[in-house]
């Protein structure tokens, strides 16, 4: 009984798969063209992701630098300016972080297979 189970579920699918017709030259050419198209799309997505990520890093760095500067100004003669810089820098830093996170959607698209 164990041998019959083994033959039915493990060996039979291997034998059936081995009976497929070999690929023709046209099929292979089409597969290579499809692969080249997918690689081009992956490269485009990676370039887009890199640009957005770098832009996000720049915006976040500026924003968090403003936040630090505003924090250093608190309690001194420029207290109002320090408070304004804290808020502006925090919002700008958060926007930069969102831009960085948003850039990863292109990496997800790079590996996804189109139907």
C-alpha positions in Angstrom: 0.0 0.0 0.0 2.9 2.4 0.8 4.5 1.7 -2.5 1.3 2.4 -4.4 0.9 5.7 -2.6 4.5 6.6 -3.4 4.1 5.8 -7.1 0.9 7.7 -7.5 1.8 10.9 -5.7 5.6 11.2 -6.3 6.7 9.2 -9.3 3.7 9.6 -11.6 3.9 13.5 -11.8 7.6 13.2 -12.6 6.9 10.8 -15.5 4.1 13.0 -16.8 6.3 16.1 -16.8 9.0 14.3 -18.7 6.6 13.7 -21.6 6.3 17.4 -22.5 7.4 18.5 -26.0 10.8 20.2 -26.1 10.8 24.0 -26.6 11.2 25.3 -30.1 13.6 28.0 -31.1 10.7 30.5 -31.4 9.6 29.7 -27.9 13.1 30.2 -26.6 13.5 33.5 -28.5 10.2 34.7 -27.0 11.3 33.7 -23.5 14.5 35.7 -23.9 12.6 38.7 -25.2 10.2 38.5 -22.3 13.1 38.2 -19.9 14.8 41.2 -21.4 11.6 43.3 -21.1 11.2 42.3 -17.5 14.9 43.2 -16.7 14.4 46.6 -18.4 11.4 47.2 -16.2 13.3 46.2 -13.1 16.1 48.6 -14.0 13.6 51.4 -14.5 12.0 50.7 -11.1 15.4 50.6 -9.4 16.4 54.0 -10.9 13.1 55.5 -9.9 13.4 54.1 -6.4 16.9 55.4 -6.0 15.9 59.0 -7.0 13.0 59.0 -4.6 15.0 57.6 -1.8 17.8 60.2 -2.2 15.3 63.0 -2.4 13.7 61.6 0.8 17.0 61.5 2.6 17.8 65.1 1.6 14.4 66.4 2.8 14.5 64.4 6.1 18.1 65.6 6.8 17.1 69.2 6.3 14.0 68.8 8.4 15.7 67.1 11.3 18.5 69.6 11.2 16.0 72.4 11.5 14.4 70.6 14.4 17.8 70.3 16.2 18.5 74.0 15.5 15.1 75.0 16.8 15.7 72.9 20.0 19.0 74.6 20.6 17.3 78.1 20.3 14.6 77.3 22.9 15.0 79.3 26.2 17.2 81.9 24.7 16.5 85.3 23.1 15.2 83.6 19.9 12.6 81.5 21.6 9.8 82.2 19.1 12.1 81.3 16.2 13.2 78.1 17.9 9.5 77.0 18.4 8.8 77.7 14.7 11.9 75.8 13.6 10.9 72.9 15.8 7.5 72.6 14.2 8.7 73.3 10.7 11.6 70.9 11.0 9.5 68.1 12.5 7.0 68.3 9.6 9.7 68.5 7.0 11.6 65.6 8.5 8.3 63.5 8.6 7.7 64.3 5.0 11.2 63.2 4.1 10.7 60.0 6.0 7.4 59.3 4.1 9.3 60.0 0.8 11.9 57.4 1.7 9.3 54.8 2.7 7.3 55.5 -0.4 10.4 54.8 -2.6 10.3 51.2 -1.6 7.1 50.6 -3.5 9.2 50.6 -6.7 11.4 47.9 -5.3 8.3 45.8 -4.7 7.2 46.3 -8.2 10.7 45.3 -9.5 10.3 41.8 -8.3 6.6 41.3 -9.1 5.8 39.2 -12.1 3.2 40.7 -14.5 0.4 38.5 -15.7 
